[in-house]
Amino acid sequence: MKSLPTSLRLKLPFVIAGFLSFLFSVWLYFVKDETSAGIFVGLWVPSIHSLGTLLVCQVVEPARRARKEVSV
């Protein structure tokens, strides 16, 4: 089995957390009939993805720049 690329390995936990947050918000909103809680948890999704973008860009971009400088 092939190993996942580093950028995907770094992004995957945030994508999974965002998806689970989405499912939890839908469950709260429709199944438990907790509309306010469902909306509140639904707002976590973009926050989780934004945090992931911030952290991944701080890790991946400097590494790419360093490799580019070495190869030039």
ABEGO torsion letter per residue (X at the ends): XBBBBAAAAAAAAAAAAAAAAAAAAAAAAAAAGBAAAAAAAAAAAAAAAAAAAAAAAAAAAAAAAAAAAAAX
